[in-house]
Amino acid sequence: MSKSFNLLDQPWLPVCLHDGRVCDLGLLELFERAGEIGALAETAPPGLIAQYRLLLAIVHRALSRAQGRWTDADRARWYRQGLPVEAVRDYLEHWRERFWLFHPEQPFMQVAALAEAAETRDRHKPWSQISLASANGNAPVVFDHSCDLAPCPIAPADALRTLLGFLQFTPGGLVKVLRDADKAGALANTAALMPLGESLAQSLCLALHPPTQAGHEDLPSWERDSPGLAQLRGEPTLASGPNDRYSRLTRAVLLLPDEQGKVQWIRFAAGIALAEDAQAPDPMASYRAGSHGLVRLSFAEGRALWRDLPALLPDAGGQASQPAAVLVWAANLQFQLGGNEQPVLVAGLASDQAKLLRWRSERIGLPAVLLASVDCANELRRQLQRAEALFGDMRRLAVGMLAETLPDSAGKDSWAKARSLFDASPAAALYFATAERALGRLMTLLGSGDPDQAEALWQRTLLAAAQVAWQAICDGLGRSPGALRAEARAYPRLLARLTPLRSVKNTPCPHRRGGPNMSDYAPRFIAHLESLHERDRGALAVLRRSLGFAPGAYPPAYPHVEPFVAAERHARDASRLALYVVAGLYALHPRQGRKSLAAGLGELMRQRDGAGTEQRFIALLGADAENLAVYLRQVVGLLAAGDLPLDYVALLEDLHLWLDPWIDPERRDVVRQRWARDFYRVLAASAGEQALIPAND
């Protein structure tokens, strides 16, 4: 085999530039342009994390060679001014011979000895053997139906990226070449974390591990001699450090190029097994509390990652969580920089032994103070535990209610079936999706040192989430006498559980008699509209058409709104009219946000610098109850044209007051005055300031 395809020169790493263009670059050009690259653009989560780890190992070794030691102050300087590109270039050129993908003696991240070993020289495997997304042998299908007998050749760049992801995330299991079984890759069944900056250079500075201790070597695979068969047959060994982990040859692979330089077949065997050290966990792995101690954070089916957010945060006792070391290094750098928020990439592959289950990639923005302050982290942990506890209690109530509707309500099988019915319902998804909408605001309030506001926000959010989820369960029960009886028995217990969350004690549900407070169920109604937007566009079309009629006078809209109108409300009741107006406006512009309608109009005027927007706003402020819906339709149409979201929850609460003919006029004027303040406060903001106006003062 002759040497070809050098990683330094050949384009193989997909990147996204700041201008939005995506292109492939070689290593030399990538580091030269690291400041103008926004992020890596690999679409497969295992490959994405593996590529970041490769770049971190290169930067670490280049800096170790150039200057030996560095501090957080040095990282802060590189973060602001750019990486020391000259040192990286010199390092790569020094090791150029080790970066040939195809090489007779030292192929990159491969084992040349497989070409001569009796166990592998005459045995070829399809390249899909190292593809975590492909079916091969008796492995389950993940994303395709590839054929072992005639694999489609792939380009060298594709083969390299596939190999990198495989070596890091391969599950443990049978190998049957050189050894019967082999250990898993460094990140098997892991949701790996990578702190991100505005550029690739900044991201590498944030996640860069500290200098290797004096007298200790932590070499990546390309700086080591190519492993022989004795090493491959050896016992698992501990990693010498992050560089070893980031490049460990957990499986022995040798890519075989065809005449066109593409890869169809490989040689494959057991690799250099990685032994785990509880005292030196992987720098990109976080740990959460499990039933028997801490367990690695991974992706679970039907479970949003934010529910395990405490695993990313510091814990003084080390019993509740153990955050990934890269987050600690990023927090230290943010302290030097005075940063406010740290975006984090969470990506990886979930597996069960040798069975590959799912992969996922998410991006979360964490206030920097949450990564540094144990007190703030504990408060967020407490609030998220409240959400889990409330859901658990509600689930037990709902399961009991469902079991009561079954023939043998007290039987063990009935309760098991009731649990299955609950788990198959949309209740959990609705509950946690509703709660997630307020998560960013909750973290912001905690990060800014306002726990009281955070507490109030989260209480309102959990109340709305529980109501939405409970309504979904009740809808699934039906209207049989048994179902109504079961709901009537369970509902008081639900109210008792929700009482601590209510700002007004004993506020009845909108479906019951007693005059509900609009603020209690406005979030539920908006959540209902959002669900229509996701699953029933025909319903939104009906609601849009209702804007051409007086509020509440278009019968086709009744099925989508009347369930939220309390039984004691008459046809011209202000709360009923407000629901119909907001439903039509949301259908016209389905973009829920956190800015008030007035603030959005102010932002629109500042962007367009047109007097027409202000004139329409003044006309809106002067509108009476009879023509208010007409003016609202016009201004919401303007926001839709500018693609600016608005807070429909706050709008619904305001319209409830505005449309009420019996309310004290001064209360209606308070709404107008607040809208005026929101509008003109945005206009008064400085040109470079992004004003975030809350829905209510």
N, C-alpha and C positions, 0 to 999 in steps of 0.2 A: 504494500500500500504506500503510495507516495503522499507527501504532505500537501494538503490543500485546505482552503477556507480558514483563514486566520481571523479570529474574533476581533482583533484590533482594527482591521481594515474593512472587513466585509460587513455590510449592513444586516443586522439580525435582531437588534433590540427595538421593539416598537415604542415610540414616544409620542406624547401629545405636546406640541409647542404652545406657547402662550397665545398665539393667534388662532388656535383651534385646529391647525393642520396636524395630521398624524403621518409619521414617516418612520422608516427603519434606519438605525444608525449603528456603526461599529463603535467599539469601546473608546477609541481615541477621540473620535468626533463627538461622542456623547459627553465625555468629560469636558471637552473644549466648550460645548454649548450647554453645559448643565444649568447655567443661569437663565437661559431662555426656554428651557424645557419645563412645562408645568408638572408633568408626572409621567410615569411609565404607562403605556397604553395596552399592555397585555390584557386579553379578555378572559383568560382562564385564571381563576383565583389562585390555584396552587402555583402556576407559573409566574404570576405577578409577584407573589411574596418571595419566591425563589430568586427572581431577578434582582429584587431589592437587596436580598441577602448577599448575592454575588457582588454587587456594587459596593456594599458596606465592607465586605472583606477586602476588596481591592483598595478602597480608600484607607482602611485601617493599616494595611501592610505598607502602602505607599508612604503614609505619614510616619510609621514606625521606622522605615528605612531612611526617610529624609531628616527627621528631627528627634526620633526616639520617644519623647514624652510631650504631652500637651495637657492643657487645663480647660475648664469650662470657659474661661476668658478667651482662649484661643478659638474654641468652637464658636463663641459669639462673634468674634472678628470674621471668621470664615463665613458665618451665616450672613453677615452684613455685606461683606466684600467679595465673597465667592471662594470656592475651594482653591487650595494651592495646586493649580492645574499642572504646573511644571513638575512638581513632585510626583503626581500621578502619572504623567506622561513618561517620566524617567523610569518609574517602576515598571510600567507596562512594556516599555522597550527592553528593559533588562530581562524580563521574563517572556519575551515575544515567542520564543521557541516552544513554550509550554501552552500557548494559546491557539495551536492548530487543532481544528476539530478532527481532521483526518491526519494521522501521523503514525509511522511504523513503530515508534518506540514510546511516545508520550502523548497520546491523543487526549484532548482536553476533557476532564471529568470522566474518563473511561479507563479501561484496563486492557492494555495491549497483550497481556499474557494469555488472554482467552483465545487468541489466534493460534497458539501452539498447544494449549492444554488438550489432553486426550478427551476430556469430558465435553469440550465445547467446539473444537476446531471443525468438526464435521456436522455440528448441530446448529441450525439456524432457526431463529424465532422471528415472527413478524414484528415490525416496529411497534405495532399496537400493544405489544407486551409491556411497553413502558408508557402507554397512554392511559392516564387516569379517566379519560372520557370515553374510552373505546372498550368494546367487548373483545376478550381474547380467551382462548382455552375454555374452561368452565366458569370463568368469572361472569358475574351478571352484567347485562347490558346497562350502560349508564346513559349514553347519548346516541349510540349508533348500533348498527348491525354489521360490523366489519367481519371479513372472512379470513381466517388464519391461513388458508391455502393460497390466497391471491391478494395480499395486501396492496393497496394503492400506494405507489412511491410518493414520498414527501420531500420537500426541499430541505437542504441542510439546516437552514435557519429554523424551520419548523421542528425538525428533529432535535436540535439543540434546546429549544425552549421547552419541548415536551420532556426531554431528559432531565432538565433542571428541576421542573416541578415534581417529576416522579421521584427523584432521589430524596427530596425533602418530605414528601407526603405519603410515600408508599406505605401501606399497612404491613404489619408482620404476617407471616404465614409460611406455607410450604414453598420451597424453591426447588429442592431435589437435584440441584447441581452444586457439587462441592460440599454442601451441607443439606440436611433434610429440611431445615426450617431456618428462617432468618428473622432478625429483629426488625421492628418498624423504623421508618424514617424519623428524623428529628421532630417533624411537625405532624405526624400521623394523628388523625382525629383531633385536630386543633383549629380553633379560630385564632389565627395569628394576627398580631397587631403591629402596625407600622405608623409612627407619627408622621404627619405630612406638613410641609411648608408650602409657600407659594411657588417655589421652584424645586426642581430635582436636587439642586445643590443644597437648598435649605433643608429638604427632607433628609438627606444623607447626614447633614450636620446634627439634626435633632436625634437621629437614631444611632449615631456613631458610638460604639462602645469604648470604654476607657482604655488607655495604653496597657499593654501586657506587662505584668510585673517583671521586674528585673530578675534575670536568671531563669526565666520560664519562656518556653517557646510555644506559640500558638500559630501553627502554620496551616494555610489552606492547602487543598489537595494538589494544586498545580506547583507548589513549591516543594512537594515531597517526591520521592522516587516512586515510580509506578509500582503498585502493589503486586506481589507475586502470589502464587497459589497458596503458599504456606500462610501468608497473612490473611487471605480470604477464608481459609479453613479455621482460623484462630478463634479464640473466645472473644465475646464482645468487650470493647474497650471504652473507657470514659473519654469524653471529648476533652481536648487540651484547652479549649476556650471557644469563644464565639466563632472565630475564623474556621476552626475545625468543624464545628456544628454546621455552619453555613455552607460548607463544601464537602461534607462527608460522603464518600462513595458507599452508600448504604446498600447498593446492589452493584454487582460487576456487570458493566455493559460495554459492548464494542459495536459501534455503528459501522455498517458495511455499505460503502457507496457503490452505486452501479456506474455504468459507463457515462451516464449524463451527470454524475455527481449527486444523484438523489439517493434517498435511503428507503429501501424496501424491507431489508432483513437486518437482524442484529444477532450478536452472540450475547448470551445472558447467563448469569450465575449468581450465587450468593456474594454479598459484598462485605465491606468492613463493618461488622455489626457495631451498633452504638449502644453502649450501656448507659442507663439513666442514673443520674446522681441527684438525690433529693436536695443536696446542698448547693447544687449549681444547675437550676432549671434553665430551660431554653429562654433566651432573652426576649423572645417575642410571644411567649406563652403566659397567659394569666390563669390564676387558679381561683375557683369559687368554692364555697362551703358545700360539701356533700354529706351523705348519710354516715360516712366513715372517714371524715377528715376532708382535706382539700382535694379537689379534682380539677383537671385541666378544663378550661373553657372551650366548648365546642359548639357546633350548631345543632339544634334539636328541631325536629319536625314540629311545625305549628307553634313554635316558641320564638317570639321576637327577641333579638339580641339585647335590646335595651332593658329587658327584664333582668338580665345578668350584669347590668352596668356596674354594680358595686364591685365586681371582680376586677375592674380596671382602676379602682380607687384605693388609696392607702388605708391600711388598718393597723392600728398601733399594736394590737394583740396578735395579729397574724392568724386569727381563728376564722374570721369571716371572709377574708380574701388575701390574695397575694398578687399584686399587679405585675405585669410584665416589666422587666428591667428597662426596656426601651422607653416606656412611659416615664420612669423615674429619670432617665437621662434627658428626656425631652423636657420634663418639668424643671430640672436644674437649669437647662439652657433658657427656658422661658423666664425663669427668675432673673437671670442675667440680662435678658432683653426687655423685661417689663411687659411681656405679652399678656393679652387678655383671654385668648381662646386657642386651644390646641386641637386641630382636626386630626382624627385618627382613622386610618384604614383598618378594617377588620375583614380578613379574608382567609379562606382555607377550605378544607375538605373534611367532612364528617364520615367516619367509617366505623364498622363494627367487626372487629378482627380483620379478616381479609375481604369483607364485603364493603364496597363503596356505596355510600348512601346519598350524599348530596354535597354540592359545594355552593358557596355563597360569598358575596363581597358587599360590604356596607361601609359607609363613611359616617362617622359621628363627630360632632363638634363639642368638645369638653371645655368649659371654663378652666383656665389654667389654675385658678385657686383650688379647684376640686382635686387636682392632681398633687397639690402641695400641702393642703390643709386637711389634717385628720378630722378636725371638728366639722368642716363643711362636708367632707366625704361621709362621715357618720350620719349627718342630718339627711343627706340624699338617700343613704342606705335605709334609714328609718322610714322615709316617705315611700320608697319603693316596697319595703316590707309591708307597709299598711295596704298598698294596692294588692299585694299577693294575699294578705290575710282576708281582706274584704272579698276578693274573688273566691277564696276557699270557702268562706262562710256562705256566700251566695250560692255556690255550687252545691253545698250540702242541702240548703233549703230547696233548691230547684230539683235536685235528685229525689228528695222526699216527696215533693209535689208531683213529679212525674210518676214515681212508684205508686202513689195513691190512685192514679188513673188506670193502673193495670189490674187485670183480674185478681191475682193473688198479691195484694199490695204489701203484705207482710213477709212474703217469701224471699229467700235469698236470691233466687233467680230474677225476681222482679226488680230488686234493687240493682243487681248487676246490669239488667237491661236498661234500667233508668239511667244509670251512669253512662252506658253506651249512647243512649239517646241524647243526653246532655253533651257529651263529647262530640257527637256528630252534628250538633246544632251550631248556629253562628254566634252563640252567646259569648264564647271566649274571645273570638276574633273581634266582635263588636266592643267588648269591654276594654280590651287592651289597645285596640286602635283608637278608641275615644280617649283613653288615658294618655296615649303617646302624643296626641296633638298638643298637650300642655307640657310635655317633658322639657322641651327646649327652654320655655319660659321659666319653668321651675328651676332648672339649673342656673339660668341667668340670675334669678332672684337670690338664690343661695350664694352664688359667686359674688354678688354685689353686697352681701351682708344684710339681706332683708328677709330673715326667716319667717317673720310674721306674715308678710305678703305671700311668701311661698306656701306657708301653711294654708292660708285662706284659698289660694288658687288651687292647691291640690285637693282640698276638701270639696270644692265645687266640681272639680274635674271627676273625682271618684264618684260623687253623687250622680253626675250625669252618665258616667260609664255604667254604673250599676243599673240605673233606670233603663238605659238602652238595651243592655243585655237581658234584663228581666222581661222587658216587653217582647223581645225575640222569643224567649221561652214560652211566654203566655200565648203568643201568636201560634206557636207550634202545638199547643195543647188542644186547640179547637174550642168549640162552644157547646159541647155536650154537657148535660147536667153534672156528670162526674168531674169533668174538667173545671167547670165553674166552681164546684164545691171545693176541689183541691186548691184552686187559686185563692178562694176566699179564706181558706184556713192558713195558707202560707203567707199571704200578703201582710198581715199584721206583724209577723215575725220579721219580714223584710223591713218594714217601716221601723221597727225597734232597732234593727241593726244599722239603719241609715240615719237614725235620729242624731247621733253625734256629728254627722257631716252637714246637717242642715243649719243654715244661718237663721232660719225661722223654724222653731220647734213645731213638730207635728204638722208640717205642711202636707196636705193630701196630694195624692197622685192626680195628674190632669184628668184621668179617666173617672175619678171619684167625685162625689159632691163635696163642696166646701170651699170653692174659690181659690185655686192655686195662685201662687206668686209667679209672675211671668219669668223672673230670673231663674226659678228652679227648673223649668223645663224648656227654656229657650235652647240650651245646648243640645237637648235631645231632638228637638225639631230640626235644627240645622244638621245634626248627624244623620237624621232621616233623609233630608234633602241630598246630602253627600252620598248616601247609599243609593238613592235613585239615580244620581249622576253616574255612578259606577256600574249599575246593573240594569237600569230601565230608562234609556234615553227617550222612549216614547212618552213616559210620564212627564219628563221635563218639557217636551214639546207641548203637551197639554197645558202645563203651568205657564209656559210662555204665552200661549194664546189667551189665557185668562186675563192677561194685562189689558186686553182690549175691551174688557167688561168692568163693571163696577166690582170692587173687592167682594168676594164671596158670592157672586151672582152668575158664575159659570159652572153649571152642574158637572161637566166632565172632570173638573178639578177636585170635586168633593172627596173621592176615595183617597186622595193623597194628603188632604189637610184635615178633614173633619175628625179623624181619629184623635187629633191633638186638641180638639175644641172640647172643653169641659161641658158636661151635660147641662149645667144650669145656665150656660151662656145663650143669649138670644141672638137672632140673626145679625143685628147691627152692633153687637158688643164690640168694644174696641180691641179686645184681645183676639177675637175671631177675625176681624178685618185685618189686623196687623199680620196674622199668620198668612192670610191669602196674599197680601201685598208682598211680603218678604219671599214667599214661595215663588211668585211670578218673577221677582227681581233676581232671585238666585238662579232660576231657570234661564234668564236672559244672560247672566254673567256668573257661571258657577266657579267662582274663585274665592273661597273662604280665606281670610287672612287675619292679621292682628291690628291693622290700622283702621281707624274709624272712616266712615264714608267721607266726612268733611276733610280729614287729613289726606285721604287719597285724592280728592279733588284739588287740594292745595298742591300736592305733589305733581299732579297732571298740569296745573297751570304753570308751575315753576319749570316743568320740562318744555312746555309748548310756548310759554310766554305770550298767552293770548287772553285778551280781555273778555272774550265770549264766555269762558269758563266761569269767571267771577260773576258775570251778569246772571248766568243760569243759577249759580249758587245763591245769590241774593234773592232771586225770584223764588227759589226753593224755601228759603227762610221765611218768606212772606206768605207761603201757601197756607190755605186752611185745610180742614179735614176733607172737604169735598174734592179738591183738585190736587191734593198732596201726591197721590199715586202717579199722576201724570208727570209731575215735575221729577219725581224719583226715577221714573222710567227713563227720562231724558239724561239725567246725570249718571245713572248706572250704565247707560249705553256709552257715555263718554269714557267711563272707567274701563268698560269692556274693550273699547277701541284702543285704549292705552295699555291693556293687559295688566291693570293694577287691581290687586285683590282688596277686599274690604271685610270688616268684621260684621257678619250678618247676625251674630248673637246680640251684639250691642245695638244694632239697628232695630232688631225685633223688640228689644226692651224699650227703646226710645219711641218707636211708633205706637206701642201700647199706651204710652202717655199722650202722645201727640193727637191720636185719633179719638181719645176719650172726651166727649162733649161735657161730661159732668166733673171733670177734674179741675182743680184750682188753676186758673190761667197762669199763675206765677210758676207752677211746676212745669207747664208747657214751655214757658219762656226760658226756664233753666236749660231745657234741652236745646233750644235755639242758640242760647248764649254759648253753651259748650261747643256746639258745632262751629260757631263763628270763631271761637278761640282756637280750635283744632285747625281750621282752614288757614287763618292768618298767621298762626305760629309757624306753620310750614313755610309760608312765603317769607317770613322774617328770618328764617334760618340762613346761615352763611352759605355761599355758593358751593363750598366743598363738603358741607355737612350732610349726612344722611339722617334726617330727623325721623325718629320713631315715635309717633304720637300714640299714646294709649287710647283705647276705646273710650274710657271714662276717666275723668280726673279724680 
